[in-house]
């Protein structure tokens, strides 16, 4: 028997990410777990309207979205817990400017450089619809085919109902390897 939990966000875990943007000529950083893929060439970054970083994203139209590994987590948790309105977070990460001017954190193992194409607003959230201008990956985190190796990247996951971080699990196999595992009865 299933229990009805009501209208509860439960599609977790999601990757913990570090979002970077420029505000008044300086980088600022925000931890965001509400990110999603909305096509093969678009992502959505969902951030509460009250976040300081949003003003930089809106003003410049550029941002970065980086996967977080366990080594990066303490600094990412710090920037997520402190508002840029009260704390200067520009020195938390060494960074380089992407072609669109957005800050790329040097220590992040994988970073998407994004351009805002549209903003879908709800009552309390800005949902930035972004195209991906570049995907930057540490070379030691690539597989033999030159693609991101997520076992090597070991991204941290975030789960909202209990407000916890999780480690990524083991690889179960290639996607289509399970297609014949179930056979309906004739």
C-alpha positions in Angstrom: 0.0 0.0 0.0 1.2 3.5 -0.8 0.8 6.5 1.4 -0.2 9.8 -0.1 2.3 12.4 1.0 0.4 15.3 -0.6 2.0 17.8 -2.9 5.6 17.0 -2.1 8.7 17.6 -4.2 10.2 14.1 -4.3 12.1 13.7 -7.6 15.4 13.5 -5.9 18.4 13.2 -5.7 19.6 15.9 -8.1 23.2 17.0 -8.6 24.5 19.6 -6.3 25.9 22.4 -8.5 27.9 25.6 -8.1 26.5 28.5 -10.1 28.7 31.4 -10.9 27.9 34.9 -12.2 29.4 38.3 -12.3 27.8 41.1 -10.1 29.3 44.6 -10.3 32.5 43.2 -11.9 33.2 40.5 -9.3 32.3 36.8 -9.3 29.7 35.5 -6.9 28.7 32.0 -6.3 25.6 30.1 -5.3 24.8 26.4 -4.6 21.9 25.2 -6.6 20.4 21.8 -6.8 17.3 22.6 -8.8 18.8 22.2 -12.3 17.3 20.2 -15.1 17.8 19.2 -18.7 15.1 20.5 -20.9 16.4 19.4 -24.3 19.7 18.2 -25.8 20.9 21.7 -25.9 19.3 23.5 -23.0 19.3 23.4 -19.2 17.2 25.2 -16.6 18.6 26.7 -13.4 15.9 27.3 -10.9 16.9 29.9 -8.2 14.8 31.7 -5.6 14.2 35.3 -6.7 15.8 36.6 -3.5 19.2 35.2 -4.3 21.9 37.9 -4.9 23.4 35.9 -7.8 20.2 36.2 -9.8 20.8 39.9 -10.4 24.2 39.1 -12.0 22.7 36.5 -14.2 19.9 38.8 -15.3 22.3 41.7 -15.9 25.0 39.8 -17.9 23.0 37.0 -19.4 25.9 34.6 -18.6 26.5 32.0 -15.9 28.4 28.9 -15.2 27.0 25.7 -13.7 29.6 23.3 -12.2 29.3 19.8 -10.8 30.4 19.5 -7.2 32.6 16.7 -6.0 33.4 15.8 -2.4 36.6 17.9 -2.3 34.6 21.0 -3.5 31.6 20.5 -1.2 32.7 22.5 1.9 33.3 25.6 -0.1 30.1 25.1 -2.1 28.1 24.6 1.1 29.6 27.8 2.4 28.5 29.9 -0.5 25.1 28.3 -0.4 24.7 29.2 3.2 25.8 32.9 3.0 24.1 35.6 0.9 26.2 37.7 -1.5 24.1 40.6 -0.1 26.0 40.2 3.2 29.2 38.4 2.3 31.7 38.9 -0.5 32.1 35.4 -1.9 34.4 36.5 -4.8 37.5 35.0 -3.2 36.1 31.5 -2.3 37.1 30.0 -5.6 40.0 30.7 -8.0 38.4 31.4 -11.3 38.9 32.3 -15.0 36.6 34.2 -17.2 34.7 32.3 -19.9 34.2 33.8 -23.3 30.8 35.2 -22.2 32.5 36.7 -19.1 31.0 34.3 -16.6 33.4 33.0 -13.9 34.7 29.4 -14.3 35.8 27.9 -11.0 39.3 26.4 -11.6 38.8 23.6 -9.1 35.4 22.4 -10.4 35.8 19.1 -12.3 33.1 19.9 -14.9 31.6 23.3 -15.8 28.9 24.3 -18.3 29.3 27.8 -19.6 25.8 29.0 -20.3 23.9 31.9 -21.9 20.4 32.8 -20.7 17.9 32.4 -23.5 14.7 33.0 -21.5 13.5 33.4 -17.9 10.4 31.6 -16.7 9.2 33.2 -13.5 7.0 31.7 -10.8 5.9 33.6 -7.7 9.2 32.9 -5.8 11.6 31.5 -8.4 13.6 32.7 -11.4 14.0 29.7 -13.8 16.8 30.5 -16.2 16.5 28.7 -19.5 20.1 28.4 -20.8 21.9 27.3 -23.9 25.3 25.7 -23.3 28.2 27.6 -24.9 30.9 25.3 -23.7 31.4 22.2 -21.5 34.8 22.3 -19.7 36.0 19.1 -18.1 39.3 18.2 -16.3 41.2 15.9 -18.7 41.7 13.3 -15.9 37.9 13.0 -15.6 37.4 11.9 -19.3 36.9 8.3 -20.5 38.9 6.7 -23.3 36.4 8.2 -25.8 37.0 11.7 -24.5 33.6 12.0 -22.8 32.9 12.8 -19.1 33.4 9.8 -16.9 30.9 10.2 -14.1 32.5 7.5 -11.9 35.7 9.6 -12.0 33.7 12.9 -11.6 31.9 11.4 -8.5 29.3 14.2 -8.4 27.7 15.0 -5.1 23.9 14.6 -5.0 21.4 16.7 -3.1 18.1 15.4 -1.7 15.6 17.9 -0.4 13.1 16.0 1.8 15.8 15.3 4.4 18.1 18.1 3.2 21.1 15.7 2.8 24.1 15.2 0.5 24.6 11.8 -1.1 27.4 10.2 -3.0 26.8 8.8 -6.5 26.4 5.1 -6.7 28.0 2.5 -8.8 27.5 2.1 -12.6 24.8 -0.5 -13.2 25.5 -0.9 -16.9 24.8 0.7 -20.3 21.3 2.0 -20.7 20.1 -0.4 -23.4 21.7 -3.4 -21.7 18.4 -3.8 -19.7 16.0 -3.8 -22.6 15.6 -7.6 -22.7 15.7 -8.1 -18.9 11.9 -8.1 -18.7 9.9 -10.4 -20.9 6.1 -10.0 -20.7 4.2 -13.3 -20.3 2.6 -14.5 -23.6 
